[in-house]
Amino acid sequence: MKALIVYAHPEPRSLNGSLKDLAVSTLEAAGHEVRVSDLYAMNWKAVVDAADFGEHATSPLRVIPSSAGAYDSGALTPDVAAEQEKLLWADTVIFQFPMWWYTMPAILKGWVDRVFSFHFAYGVGAHDETRYGERFGEGTLQGRRAILSVTIGGPESHYTDRGINGPIEDLLFPIHHGILYYPGMEVLPPFVLHGADKMTRGDVEDAAKAWKERLLSLETTEPIAFRRQNFGDYEIPSLRLKEGLEVPGRKGFGLHVRD
């Protein structure tokens, strides 16, 4: 594999830092190539603004056409261009981060906002009576696999169908489906560590063993079976799931996953 690890935690000695280091050592020992984007160490700029697009920035600023102009002209800032090159190099992308306020840290969301530019990660493909662009199963990043490795402070019971925070699958759906699957990546089931703030040494050792096992099985793990947009499950252009295709008992986000 060619694995890119996108890592978002401000403390190198954190649990997230240890999981990132373990991923690097495990994959390299297995003969894989690894690159790391350590966003805090890189002092990653997390906000999109006109400076990202140079002379292609519209006035007033409109991010979509501005990013398209800069991308098409090869004029995106060097930091963004470098991350896009890493994504095109990789066949596997690992996102290592703590869940803060029900989502990824702001610096990682800012990485997505800037790197997933128009005409690179979205806005590709034809729109006609049978297709609605190349996305949700197609797109620039098709052929790559992605996995989230997430630490969570609360116990697992809080993140279930009857838990106060809701199912972890629902909380991660906007990332899995809306960020990773949208531009074509196959999304693997996440690696989630609950109760991260109260883990004992034994818990950490068990977590490290489980993470190492997941890392060594990335090439053979079945991805989440999200429905592909342009292959008959959805009406076009409404993009509503066709009647009769829902899995019995499923609703909400679950409608968009096949058996």
PyMOL commands that set and color helices and strands:
alter all, ss='L'
color gray80, all
select helices_A, chain A and resi 15-29+50-52+54-56+63-72+78-89+106-115+156-159+168-181+196-198+201-215+229-233+252-256
alter helices_A, ss='H'
color red, helices_A
select strands_A, chain A and resi 2-7+33-38+92-98+145-151+186-187+191-193
alter strands_A, ss='S'
color yellow, strands_A
deselect
rebuild
show_as cartoon
